């Protein structure tokens, strides 16, 4: 069944004549870029959007995959971080991100003669809340994986058949997805999140999210007094210093990886590393990684509520 859908996908792509693929380096877009190049050769181009929401290692891996499998990849710089609607982080934040992406891709496709813009929405995405699909519709962007009826499981199966290393790659949403809706997206927060997730991956954790929450009240700060530097708690006056927000890191890993935190002092190492990045509190979510969990907790009222 999956092989029949793959052939349908190839026929659909060939019917485009030429195709510009919105590429991210994830399971779906790598598969789509590979098959598009297979079907169309140099008349297919993968384009990846670079912005602070894309982890550096993801960009590097995405470019390396293009080189390894011979499909061309171009990098464009998107400017969603200049959009106040995106930074406000509403529930439809992805709409503003995809709208900015397609705003960049549409003139590129026109200038270079690509007949169709395509992206990696698949049949498993039907019924999900996907604001980005609205932007795709507005720009008449095609979803050939969905049109071929390919599910996520089938895309992974076919990726393995084609030798693509992304067949078993974990889901990878942008860094902004780690911040609950309604909490402002900033470059500083995304840098903290990326560094925190890198700490965990460097320690061997595989399926990782670090959810970033803002907590009320000032952080403890160093200030200069008569006896040199001293540290104040949250209730102390900001003498010679300044107050700021506190950050909480809520770590999600696959349930099978929980036990790793109990070996060789891993929990203390993770907590220490993340506190050096600026997190006041570091927690492990006992329900494990799950999509959209950043929004379950809403606004955390206090450390005790976590």
Backbone as CSV, one residue per row, in Angstrom:
resi,resn,N_x,N_y,N_z,CA_x,CA_y,CA_z,C_x,C_y,C_z
1,UNK,0.826,-1.208,0.000,0.000,0.000,0.000,0.863,1.263,0.000
2,UNK,1.883,1.276,0.884,2.766,2.442,0.955,3.519,2.639,-0.353
3,UNK,3.925,1.523,-0.983,4.661,1.634,-2.242,3.778,2.189,-3.359
4,UNK,2.496,1.831,-3.322,1.568,2.386,-4.309,1.420,3.893,-4.110
5,UNK,1.354,4.316,-2.861,1.252,5.747,-2.565,2.525,6.482,-2.975
6,UNK,3.665,5.823,-2.820,4.930,6.428,-3.239,4.923,6.676,-4.740
7,UNK,4.443,5.703,-5.503,4.389,5.885,-6.953,3.414,6.999,-7.331
8,UNK,2.306,7.081,-6.579,1.354,8.169,-6.806,2.012,9.517,-6.528
9,UNK,2.811,9.575,-5.468,3.536,10.803,-5.134,4.485,11.183,-6.257
10,UNK,5.224,10.222,-6.772,6.159,10.504,-7.864,5.433,11.038,-9.096
11,UNK,4.315,10.409,-9.436,3.537,10.864,-10.594,3.026,12.287,-10.379
12,UNK,2.581,12.561,-9.168,2.065,13.894,-8.844,3.169,14.938,-8.982
13,UNK,4.341,14.626,-8.448,5.461,15.560,-8.528,5.891,15.783,-9.976
14,UNK,5.930,14.721,-10.769,6.306,14.874,-12.179,5.313,15.754,-12.924
15,UNK,4.047,15.698,-12.496,3.023,16.518,-13.159,3.230,18.006,-12.897
16,UNK,3.959,18.347,-11.824,4.224,19.757,-11.534,5.149,20.383,-12.575
17,UNK,6.017,19.575,-13.154,7.013,20.104,-14.079,8.244,20.615,-13.355
18,UNK,8.040,21.365,-12.297,9.130,21.854,-11.449,8.548,22.156,-10.068
19,UNK,9.406,22.119,-9.072,8.879,22.209,-7.702,9.905,22.810,-6.756
20,UNK,9.455,23.738,-5.946,10.257,24.296,-4.868,9.700,23.723,-3.563
21,UNK,10.545,23.014,-2.794,10.112,22.315,-1.586,10.499,23.117,-0.349
22,UNK,9.508,23.431,0.492,9.788,24.040,1.798,10.403,22.952,2.679
23,UNK,11.665,23.143,3.032,12.497,22.089,3.628,12.883,22.485,5.046
24,UNK,12.868,21.503,5.950,13.254,21.797,7.332,14.293,20.833,7.881
25,UNK,14.477,19.706,7.215,15.377,18.684,7.741,14.657,17.654,8.587
26,UNK,13.337,17.792,8.737,12.551,16.816,9.476,12.175,15.627,8.616
27,UNK,11.507,14.656,9.223,11.165,13.404,8.550,10.420,13.656,7.246
28,UNK,9.364,14.469,7.296,8.509,14.662,6.129,9.213,15.441,5.023
29,UNK,9.869,16.539,5.385,10.446,17.391,4.350,11.674,16.759,3.702
30,UNK,12.429,15.967,4.445,13.564,15.259,3.845,13.054,14.238,2.837
31,UNK,12.041,13.496,3.225,11.445,12.514,2.323,10.906,13.198,1.067
32,UNK,10.184,14.312,1.249,9.615,15.023,0.109,10.715,15.589,-0.790
33,UNK,11.732,16.194,-0.206,12.821,16.761,-1.011,13.547,15.674,-1.800
34,UNK,13.760,14.523,-1.161,14.451,13.411,-1.830,13.631,12.903,-3.015
35,UNK,12.338,12.653,-2.795,11.498,12.101,-3.859,11.283,13.134,-4.967
36,UNK,11.166,14.411,-4.589,11.006,15.464,-5.600,12.240,15.524,-6.501
37,UNK,13.411,15.411,-5.911,14.637,15.423,-6.717,14.712,14.171,-7.584
38,UNK,14.290,13.044,-7.028,14.262,11.792,-7.778,13.343,11.917,-8.996
39,UNK,12.200,12.600,-8.811,11.208,12.712,-9.886,11.522,13.819,-10.877
40,UNK,12.140,14.904,-10.399,12.278,16.106,-11.225,13.723,16.522,-11.481
41,UNK,14.665,15.890,-10.801,16.060,16.259,-10.988,16.321,17.707,-10.603
42,UNK,17.013,18.438,-11.455,17.379,19.827,-11.152,16.187,20.785,-11.236
43,UNK,15.029,20.271,-11.595,13.829,21.099,-11.588,13.145,21.096,-10.225
44,UNK,13.821,20.516,-9.245,13.352,20.554,-7.856,14.420,21.227,-7.003
45,UNK,13.998,22.100,-6.108,14.914,22.791,-5.212,14.329,22.802,-3.808
46,UNK,15.107,22.354,-2.840,14.709,22.430,-1.431,15.207,23.753,-0.858
47,UNK,14.337,24.441,-0.124,14.698,25.728,0.471,14.404,25.677,1.968
48,UNK,15.406,25.960,2.773,15.242,25.944,4.225,15.285,27.364,4.758
49,UNK,14.367,27.672,5.661,14.290,29.005,6.265,15.140,29.036,7.526
50,UNK,16.043,29.995,7.581,16.915,30.150,8.748,16.429,31.326,9.580
51,UNK,16.252,31.071,10.878,15.867,32.127,11.825,16.264,31.646,13.215
52,UNK,16.134,32.487,14.248,16.512,32.046,15.597,15.716,30.856,16.115
53,UNK,14.590,30.518,15.488,13.785,29.387,15.960,14.303,28.048,15.451
54,UNK,15.287,28.066,14.560,15.855,26.833,14.017,17.171,26.525,14.727
55,UNK,17.260,25.398,15.439,18.529,25.056,16.102,19.665,24.937,15.090
56,UNK,20.851,25.354,15.518,22.001,25.319,14.607,22.312,23.903,14.140
57,UNK,22.191,22.923,15.029,22.520,21.560,14.621,21.503,21.038,13.608
58,UNK,20.252,21.528,13.692,19.243,21.109,12.719,19.564,21.677,11.329
59,UNK,20.001,22.931,11.291,20.393,23.531,10.012,21.574,22.781,9.412
60,UNK,22.578,22.496,10.231,23.760,21.790,9.739,23.397,20.402,9.219
61,UNK,22.552,19.686,9.969,22.158,18.337,9.546,21.337,18.379,8.260
62,UNK,20.455,19.372,8.148,19.618,19.482,6.953,20.471,19.728,5.716
63,UNK,21.459,20.599,5.838,22.350,20.871,4.702,23.201,19.649,4.363
64,UNK,23.653,18.942,5.400,24.475,17.750,5.174,23.686,16.661,4.460
65,UNK,22.394,16.527,4.783,21.562,15.526,4.112,21.420,15.830,2.624
66,UNK,21.258,17.117,2.292,21.189,17.493,0.887,22.450,17.099,0.144
67,UNK,23.593,17.358,0.756,24.866,16.989,0.126,25.001,15.479,-0.006
68,UNK,24.625,14.775,1.034,24.786,13.317,1.050,23.932,12.637,-0.024
69,UNK,22.697,13.126,-0.204,21.764,12.455,-1.112,21.589,13.193,-2.441
70,UNK,22.359,14.261,-2.632,22.435,14.875,-3.941,21.300,15.788,-4.333
71,UNK,20.459,16.205,-3.377,19.423,17.168,-3.755,19.852,18.565,-3.311
72,UNK,19.674,19.563,-4.169,20.149,20.917,-3.858,19.307,21.563,-2.761
73,UNK,19.982,22.297,-1.895,19.320,23.003,-0.793,19.795,24.444,-0.780
74,UNK,18.856,25.353,-0.656,19.195,26.764,-0.539,18.676,27.292,0.802
75,UNK,19.427,28.189,1.398,19.030,28.796,2.679,18.505,30.202,2.415
76,UNK,17.330,30.503,2.976,16.814,31.877,2.947,16.620,32.338,4.390
77,UNK,16.794,33.602,4.606,16.628,34.183,5.941,15.223,34.752,6.061
78,UNK,14.454,34.238,7.001,13.103,34.758,7.210,13.090,35.744,8.371
79,UNK,12.043,36.585,8.408,12.026,37.708,9.351,10.787,37.692,10.248
80,UNK,10.373,36.506,10.663,9.215,36.462,11.560,9.483,37.151,12.895
81,UNK,10.760,37.294,13.268,11.083,37.941,14.539,10.955,39.463,14.455
82,UNK,10.610,39.957,13.300,10.261,41.376,13.164,8.748,41.585,13.184
83,UNK,8.004,40.516,13.389,6.547,40.564,13.394,6.037,40.483,14.824
84,UNK,5.411,41.549,15.304,4.914,41.586,16.681,3.874,40.507,16.937
85,UNK,3.107,40.141,15.917,2.101,39.084,16.091,2.757,37.746,16.387
86,UNK,3.851,37.471,15.730,4.585,36.225,15.989,5.194,36.246,17.397
87,UNK,5.833,37.346,17.749,6.513,37.441,19.039,5.548,37.354,20.209
88,UNK,4.306,37.782,20.015,3.303,37.706,21.088,2.912,36.268,21.387
89,UNK,3.228,35.351,20.494,3.044,33.919,20.714,1.580,33.524,20.949
90,UNK,0.685,33.927,20.046,-0.703,33.480,20.158,-0.824,32.013,19.755
91,UNK,-2.009,31.441,19.923,-2.200,30.024,19.608,-2.002,29.735,18.120
92,UNK,-2.127,30.754,17.280,-1.891,30.560,15.842,-0.536,31.115,15.416
93,UNK,0.436,31.084,16.306,1.784,31.576,15.998,2.325,30.963,14.707
94,UNK,2.057,29.676,14.492,2.596,28.998,13.303,2.085,29.621,12.005
95,UNK,0.908,30.236,12.074,0.407,30.906,10.875,1.369,32.003,10.438
96,UNK,1.812,32.819,11.388,2.682,33.950,11.060,4.046,33.468,10.579
97,UNK,4.514,32.357,11.128,5.788,31.781,10.691,5.685,31.271,9.254
98,UNK,4.642,30.475,8.975,4.474,29.930,7.627,4.164,31.037,6.618
99,UNK,3.417,32.047,7.041,3.115,33.159,6.141,4.405,33.863,5.733
100,UNK,5.296,34.067,6.689,6.581,34.691,6.379,7.404,33.794,5.453
101,UNK,7.394,32.492,5.715,8.133,31.561,4.860,7.635,31.631,3.423
102,UNK,6.324,31.542,3.240,5.786,31.530,1.873,5.900,32.904,1.215
103,UNK,5.947,33.963,2.028,6.210,35.296,1.481,7.594,35.352,0.852
104,UNK,8.542,34.609,1.417,9.892,34.526,0.848,9.936,33.584,-0.353
105,UNK,9.200,32.472,-0.275,9.304,31.454,-1.323,8.561,31.830,-2.596
106,UNK,7.439,32.543,-2.466,6.624,32.845,-3.647,7.398,33.642,-4.701
107,UNK,8.057,34.747,-4.350,8.811,35.468,-5.384,10.033,34.692,-5.881
108,UNK,10.615,33.867,-5.021,11.739,33.034,-5.452,11.278,32.039,-6.515
109,UNK,10.140,31.393,-6.264,9.602,30.440,-7.234,9.285,31.121,-8.559
110,UNK,8.701,32.320,-8.483,8.345,33.045,-9.699,9.590,33.466,-10.480
111,UNK,10.585,33.980,-9.755,11.793,34.483,-10.420,12.581,33.366,-11.096
112,UNK,12.566,32.170,-10.510,13.395,31.084,-11.032,12.591,30.021,-11.769
113,UNK,11.310,30.289,-11.980,10.515,29.434,-12.846,10.060,28.114,-12.253
114,UNK,9.905,28.061,-10.931,9.369,26.845,-10.320,7.845,26.920,-10.339
115,UNK,7.222,25.889,-10.912,5.786,25.938,-11.128,4.962,25.779,-9.870
116,UNK,5.498,25.057,-8.871,4.729,24.722,-7.666,5.615,24.891,-6.435
117,UNK,5.025,25.387,-5.363,5.647,25.348,-4.043,4.960,24.233,-3.267
118,UNK,5.740,23.372,-2.615,5.184,22.248,-1.864,5.766,22.228,-0.459
119,UNK,4.984,21.694,0.465,5.493,21.528,1.828,5.051,20.177,2.377
120,UNK,5.544,19.833,3.592,5.491,18.458,4.059,4.297,18.039,4.880
121,UNK,3.171,18.707,4.785,1.983,18.234,5.494,1.607,16.854,4.962
122,UNK,1.244,15.942,5.865,0.906,14.580,5.445,-0.494,14.196,5.899
123,UNK,-0.923,12.994,5.529,-2.295,12.570,5.811,-2.565,12.412,7.302
124,UNK,-1.538,12.184,8.107,-1.732,12.065,9.558,-2.039,13.407,10.201
125,UNK,-1.762,14.498,9.486,-2.000,15.835,10.036,-3.461,16.258,9.928
126,UNK,-4.270,15.496,9.194,-5.678,15.844,9.041,-6.365,15.828,10.405
127,UNK,-7.102,16.900,10.695,-7.802,16.988,11.968,-7.010,17.684,13.053
128,UNK,-5.670,17.803,12.885,-4.860,18.549,13.845,-5.127,20.044,13.702
129,UNK,-4.863,20.780,14.787,-4.904,22.242,14.721,-3.608,22.698,14.072
130,UNK,-3.673,23.140,12.825,-2.483,23.475,12.063,-2.670,24.842,11.403
131,UNK,-2.393,25.915,12.143,-2.545,27.261,11.564,-1.694,27.480,10.330
132,UNK,-0.555,26.776,10.244,0.295,26.927,9.078,-0.387,26.511,7.795
133,UNK,-1.353,25.587,7.894,-2.072,25.140,6.707,-2.896,26.279,6.106
134,UNK,-3.362,27.205,6.951,-4.103,28.362,6.436,-3.204,29.217,5.552
135,UNK,-1.973,29.445,6.036,-1.026,30.226,5.239,-0.709,29.513,3.930
136,UNK,-0.562,28.196,3.972,-0.290,27.436,2.760,-1.427,27.596,1.755
137,UNK,-2.647,27.567,2.269,-3.804,27.732,1.390,-3.816,29.108,0.745
138,UNK,-3.469,30.132,1.508,-3.471,31.498,0.982,-2.459,31.676,-0.142
139,UNK,-1.360,30.927,-0.080,-0.316,31.033,-1.105,-0.410,29.906,-2.139
140,UNK,-1.466,29.116,-2.059,-1.683,27.999,-2.986,-0.503,27.026,-2.979
141,UNK,0.008,26.766,-1.790,1.101,25.811,-1.624,0.510,24.402,-1.571
142,UNK,1.114,23.483,-2.298,0.608,22.114,-2.377,1.184,21.252,-1.249
143,UNK,0.443,20.221,-0.902,0.861,19.246,0.115,0.851,17.863,-0.529
144,UNK,1.847,17.542,-1.354,1.813,16.293,-2.124,1.801,15.029,-1.275
145,UNK,2.387,15.061,-0.081,2.343,13.869,0.779,0.909,13.592,1.217
146,UNK,0.215,14.640,1.593,-1.188,14.489,1.987,-2.035,14.079,0.788
147,UNK,-1.769,14.682,-0.357,-2.538,14.365,-1.555,-2.356,12.905,-1.970
148,UNK,-1.195,12.327,-1.689,-0.944,10.913,-1.997,-1.482,9.996,-0.906
149,UNK,-2.011,10.576,0.168,-2.557,9.778,1.262,-1.515,9.159,2.167
150,UNK,-0.290,9.692,2.146,0.796,9.121,2.939,0.705,9.563,4.400
151,UNK,0.686,8.591,5.305,0.669,8.871,6.735,2.095,8.996,7.261
152,UNK,2.216,9.475,8.482,3.538,9.606,9.093,4.239,8.249,9.173
153,UNK,3.497,7.222,9.579,4.104,5.897,9.696,4.586,5.395,8.338
154,UNK,3.825,5.652,7.289,4.228,5.212,5.944,5.431,5.996,5.452
155,UNK,5.497,7.283,5.793,6.654,8.090,5.388,7.911,7.578,6.079
156,UNK,7.795,7.190,7.336,8.949,6.615,8.034,9.341,5.276,7.393
157,UNK,8.351,4.452,7.083,8.625,3.153,6.447,9.326,3.334,5.105
158,UNK,8.810,4.232,4.281,9.409,4.453,2.967,10.775,5.124,3.075
159,UNK,10.939,6.005,4.053,12.251,6.633,4.267,13.301,5.573,4.563
160,UNK,12.926,4.580,5.378,13.859,3.492,5.690,14.198,2.692,4.433
161,UNK,13.204,2.437,3.591,13.440,1.712,2.336,14.403,2.468,1.426
162,UNK,14.301,3.803,1.463,15.147,4.641,0.610,16.510,4.919,1.234
163,UNK,16.713,4.442,2.452,17.994,4.641,3.124,18.166,6.000,3.764
164,UNK,17.060,6.708,4.006,17.147,8.033,4.626,17.297,7.899,6.141
165,UNK,18.306,8.516,6.733,18.533,8.372,8.180,17.454,9.016,9.028
166,UNK,16.614,9.826,8.423,15.540,10.484,9.171,14.360,9.555,9.442
167,UNK,14.414,8.311,8.960,13.303,7.369,9.155,12.940,7.225,10.626
168,UNK,13.923,7.274,11.489,13.681,7.112,12.928,13.892,8.412,13.700
169,UNK,13.987,9.507,12.994,14.242,10.775,13.680,13.043,11.189,14.521
170,UNK,13.277,11.681,15.747,12.153,12.150,16.562,11.473,13.358,15.915
171,UNK,10.222,13.589,16.315,9.527,14.795,15.898,10.360,16.005,16.309
172,UNK,10.426,17.018,15.460,11.246,18.178,15.780,10.534,19.448,15.351
173,UNK,9.813,20.053,16.293,9.181,21.341,16.029,10.188,22.454,16.299
174,UNK,9.857,23.669,15.878,10.785,24.787,16.073,10.944,25.108,17.551
175,UNK,12.001,25.823,17.879,12.288,26.153,19.277,11.179,26.980,19.921
176,UNK,10.485,27.798,19.138,9.421,28.631,19.714,8.295,27.788,20.290
177,UNK,8.150,26.555,19.824,7.094,25.677,20.333,7.337,25.267,21.776
178,UNK,8.514,25.531,22.312,8.813,25.181,23.707,8.269,26.220,24.687
179,UNK,7.768,27.326,24.168,7.275,28.421,25.015,5.749,28.400,25.001
180,UNK,5.086,28.382,26.155,3.617,28.315,26.166,2.998,29.504,25.449
181,UNK,1.876,29.257,24.781,1.157,30.336,24.126,0.892,31.467,25.114
182,UNK,1.069,32.680,24.640,0.827,33.859,25.470,2.067,34.387,26.145
183,UNK,3.128,33.568,26.248,4.404,34.046,26.782,5.266,34.482,25.597
184,UNK,5.837,35.647,25.694,6.558,36.255,24.579,7.707,35.374,24.096
185,UNK,7.850,35.308,22.783,9.000,34.645,22.169,10.128,35.660,22.045
186,UNK,11.309,35.315,22.546,12.481,36.179,22.403,13.680,35.351,21.958
187,UNK,14.614,36.013,21.342,15.834,35.340,20.910,16.600,34.797,22.112
188,UNK,16.601,35.529,23.219,17.302,35.072,24.423,16.711,33.754,24.924
189,UNK,15.393,33.675,25.008,14.762,32.436,25.470,15.119,31.270,24.554
190,UNK,15.069,31.494,23.250,15.353,30.411,22.319,16.805,29.959,22.442
191,UNK,17.698,30.897,22.711,19.094,30.525,22.928,19.259,29.650,24.160
192,UNK,18.523,29.984,25.236,18.568,29.168,26.449,18.021,27.772,26.176
193,UNK,16.911,27.711,25.463,16.290,26.416,25.155,17.226,25.557,24.319
194,UNK,17.793,26.147,23.267,18.687,25.386,22.390,19.894,24.862,23.160
195,UNK,20.480,25.713,23.998,21.644,25.283,24.776,21.266,24.192,25.770
196,UNK,20.089,24.314,26.401,19.650,23.311,27.366,19.422,21.962,26.689
197,UNK,18.790,21.971,25.516,18.561,20.708,24.816,19.872,20.104,24.326
198,UNK,20.822,20.953,23.986,22.136,20.443,23.572,22.835,19.738,24.732
199,UNK,22.682,20.275,25.941,23.253,19.627,27.132,22.726,18.202,27.246
200,UNK,21.424,18.050,27.103,20.808,16.731,27.255,21.208,15.786,26.129
201,UNK,21.242,16.291,24.908,21.635,15.424,23.790,23.106,15.007,23.901
202,UNK,23.941,15.925,24.367,25.358,15.590,24.535,25.551,14.515,25.601
203,UNK,24.574,14.409,26.523,24.636,13.381,27.572,23.988,12.079,27.115
204,UNK,23.503,12.049,25.874,22.977,10.801,25.334,21.476,10.673,25.308
205,UNK,20.752,11.711,25.749,19.290,11.656,25.677,18.869,11.850,24.221
206,UNK,17.797,11.156,23.830,17.428,11.097,22.423,16.188,11.928,22.105
207,UNK,15.066,11.612,22.746,13.796,12.291,22.477,13.629,13.387,23.523
208,UNK,13.993,14.614,23.178,14.182,15.670,24.176,13.389,16.918,23.830
209,UNK,12.751,17.490,24.854,12.218,18.850,24.786,12.549,19.536,26.117
210,UNK,12.932,20.794,26.053,13.031,21.617,27.255,11.978,22.707,27.124
211,UNK,10.912,22.587,27.904,9.837,23.575,27.899,10.238,24.736,28.791
212,UNK,10.072,25.930,28.277,10.547,27.141,28.950,9.353,27.899,29.518
213,UNK,9.369,28.131,30.830,8.283,28.859,31.494,8.836,30.064,32.245
214,UNK,8.090,31.157,32.204,8.415,32.336,33.000,7.697,32.236,34.340
215,UNK,8.401,32.552,35.408,7.816,32.537,36.744,7.738,33.959,37.287
216,UNK,6.706,34.256,38.072,6.577,35.613,38.613,7.621,35.891,39.682
217,UNK,7.929,37.144,39.868,8.865,37.542,40.911,10.265,37.687,40.384
218,UNK,11.079,38.502,41.054,12.459,38.751,40.600,13.371,37.590,40.906
219,UNK,14.391,37.462,40.113,15.417,36.472,40.380,16.403,36.992,41.419
220,UNK,17.095,36.081,42.090,18.158,36.485,43.004,19.303,37.066,42.191
221,UNK,19.847,38.206,42.649,20.875,38.892,41.867,22.062,39.264,42.736
222,UNK,23.195,39.346,42.111,24.392,39.823,42.789,24.419,41.347,42.760
223,UNK,24.836,41.975,43.847,25.024,43.414,43.841,26.267,43.750,44.640
224,UNK,26.750,44.929,44.413,27.977,45.358,45.053,27.662,46.121,46.330
225,UNK,28.168,45.620,47.445,27.981,46.296,48.725,29.321,46.589,49.358
226,UNK,29.284,47.008,50.602,30.525,47.380,51.273,31.478,46.228,51.465
227,UNK,30.945,45.009,51.527,31.790,43.838,51.729,31.959,43.029,50.449
228,UNK,31.855,43.715,49.321,32.009,43.029,48.052,30.674,42.534,47.527
229,UNK,30.722,41.514,46.635,29.504,41.009,46.019,28.702,40.180,47.013
230,UNK,27.392,40.406,47.038,26.486,39.596,47.842,25.293,39.199,46.992
231,UNK,24.600,38.119,47.400,23.436,37.655,46.659,22.181,37.879,47.480
232,UNK,21.144,38.399,46.836,19.866,38.621,47.483,18.861,37.588,47.026
233,UNK,17.980,37.187,47.910,16.859,36.338,47.542,15.796,37.177,46.866
234,UNK,14.687,36.541,46.435,13.645,37.261,45.717,13.018,38.405,46.493
235,UNK,13.047,38.324,47.842,12.401,39.378,48.628,13.337,40.526,48.971
236,UNK,14.628,40.384,48.687,15.583,41.409,49.059,15.521,42.622,48.159
237,UNK,15.909,43.796,48.649,15.892,45.009,47.830,16.999,44.990,46.803
238,UNK,16.773,45.516,45.635,17.785,45.513,44.569,18.786,46.636,44.746
239,UNK,19.609,46.521,45.781,20.594,47.562,46.046,21.753,47.424,45.072
240,UNK,21.912,48.397,44.208,23.033,48.366,43.273,22.894,47.313,42.192
241,UNK,21.778,46.607,42.178,21.558,45.586,41.153,20.252,45.865,40.437
242,UNK,19.657,44.848,39.826,18.385,45.030,39.156,17.597,43.726,39.215
243,UNK,16.302,43.838,39.125,15.463,42.648,39.176,15.227,42.119,37.773
244,UNK,14.774,40.882,37.696,14.480,40.265,36.412,13.565,39.080,36.601
245,UNK,13.122,38.480,35.501,12.234,37.340,35.587,13.020,36.068,35.865
246,UNK,12.326,35.108,36.470,12.915,33.793,36.694,12.418,32.844,35.616
247,UNK,13.269,31.904,35.252,12.949,30.944,34.207,12.911,29.540,34.787
248,UNK,11.931,28.756,34.355,11.833,27.353,34.747,11.991,26.485,33.505
249,UNK,12.833,25.467,33.615,13.005,24.483,32.549,12.246,23.217,32.924
250,UNK,11.279,22.836,32.109,10.531,21.581,32.323,11.001,20.596,31.261
251,UNK,11.780,19.632,31.688,12.417,18.691,30.762,11.471,17.544,30.444
252,UNK,11.329,17.265,29.165,10.595,16.088,28.715,11.551,15.189,27.939
253,UNK,11.561,13.925,28.296,12.276,12.911,27.520,11.332,11.725,27.348
254,UNK,11.681,10.808,26.466,10.887,9.596,26.322,10.870,8.816,27.626
255,UNK,9.731,8.229,27.999,9.637,7.502,29.277,10.727,6.459,29.468
256,UNK,11.185,5.848,28.387,12.236,4.837,28.505,13.569,5.439,28.927
257,UNK,13.676,6.780,28.868,14.938,7.438,29.203,14.964,7.981,30.629
258,UNK,13.849,7.858,31.357,13.803,8.391,32.724,14.946,7.868,33.592
259,UNK,15.223,6.570,33.461,16.210,5.952,34.346,17.601,6.545,34.172
260,UNK,17.862,7.169,33.033,19.186,7.756,32.800,19.487,8.867,33.790
261,UNK,18.444,9.525,34.309,18.671,10.596,35.275,19.157,10.063,36.624
262,UNK,19.025,8.760,36.859,19.394,8.166,38.146,20.780,7.539,38.128
263,UNK,21.498,7.690,37.020,22.803,7.043,36.863,23.911,8.085,36.846
264,UNK,24.967,7.818,37.603,26.192,8.640,37.570,25.920,10.125,37.839
265,UNK,24.965,10.410,38.697,24.692,11.800,39.068,24.174,12.641,37.926
266,UNK,23.512,12.003,36.939,23.067,12.739,35.749,22.101,13.861,36.106
267,UNK,21.186,13.625,37.046,20.197,14.648,37.398,20.880,15.908,37.906
268,UNK,21.880,15.730,38.782,22.591,16.889,39.322,23.391,17.599,38.236
269,UNK,23.979,16.832,37.315,24.744,17.440,36.230,23.831,18.271,35.324
270,UNK,22.665,17.717,35.001,21.727,18.456,34.150,21.260,19.727,34.852
271,UNK,20.876,19.593,36.123,20.391,20.760,36.858,21.464,21.837,36.938
272,UNK,22.680,21.443,37.216,23.764,22.419,37.322,24.027,23.118,35.998
273,UNK,24.040,22.337,34.911,24.306,22.919,33.600,23.211,23.893,33.196
274,UNK,21.941,23.530,33.449,20.841,24.404,33.052,20.756,25.642,33.929
275,UNK,21.122,25.525,35.190,21.138,26.720,36.047,22.232,27.687,35.592
276,UNK,23.333,27.149,35.098,24.379,28.034,34.566,23.904,28.753,33.307
277,UNK,22.919,28.201,32.636,22.356,28.852,31.447,21.354,29.945,31.815
278,UNK,20.959,29.990,33.102,20.040,31.034,33.539,18.717,30.546,34.090
279,UNK,18.521,29.225,34.179,17.276,28.696,34.733,17.334,28.683,36.258
280,UNK,16.301,29.223,36.907,16.225,29.209,38.359,15.757,27.853,38.881
281,UNK,14.902,27.182,38.116,14.355,25.887,38.514,14.462,24.934,37.338
282,UNK,14.827,23.686,37.633,14.943,22.650,36.610,14.110,21.462,37.065
283,UNK,13.129,21.071,36.253,12.237,19.981,36.628,12.199,18.922,35.536
284,UNK,11.815,17.690,35.934,11.606,16.600,34.991,10.119,16.291,34.946
285,UNK,9.534,16.365,33.769,8.113,16.074,33.599,7.916,14.558,33.615
286,UNK,7.184,14.058,34.611,7.036,12.616,34.792,6.094,11.972,33.788
287,UNK,5.413,12.776,32.985,4.581,12.207,31.922,5.374,12.001,30.633
288,UNK,6.593,12.503,30.591,7.422,12.291,29.422,7.062,13.189,28.256
289,UNK,7.810,13.024,27.171,7.591,13.861,26.001,6.235,13.562,25.369
290,UNK,5.500,14.635,25.032,4.264,14.537,24.283,4.056,15.848,23.562
291,UNK,3.453,15.791,22.390,3.273,16.985,21.576,2.310,17.944,22.256
292,UNK,2.658,19.238,22.238,1.755,20.280,22.720,1.708,20.429,24.221
293,UNK,2.563,19.727,24.949,2.455,19.768,26.404,2.849,21.114,26.982
294,UNK,3.531,21.941,26.199,3.921,23.261,26.695,2.706,24.090,27.065
295,UNK,1.568,23.760,26.520,0.377,24.561,26.756,-0.544,23.973,27.822
296,UNK,-0.221,22.787,28.338,-1.073,22.172,29.333,-1.041,22.935,30.642
297,UNK,0.146,23.402,31.009,0.295,24.041,32.314,-0.197,25.477,32.316
298,UNK,-0.348,26.070,31.120,-0.755,27.473,31.066,0.280,28.337,31.730
299,UNK,-0.160,29.359,32.429,0.755,30.224,33.162,1.004,29.641,34.535
300,UNK,2.234,29.302,34.822,2.583,28.722,36.116,2.622,29.831,37.145
301,UNK,1.818,29.683,38.176,1.660,30.768,39.144,2.827,30.866,40.093
302,UNK,3.465,29.734,40.398,4.571,29.757,41.348,5.363,28.490,41.198
303,UNK,6.595,28.431,41.740,7.362,27.209,41.656,6.630,26.051,42.294
304,UNK,5.835,26.303,43.350,5.165,25.230,44.048,4.056,24.602,43.217
305,UNK,3.585,25.305,42.191,2.476,24.790,41.397,2.952,23.821,40.333
306,UNK,4.253,23.656,40.128,4.797,22.815,39.070,4.923,21.373,39.542
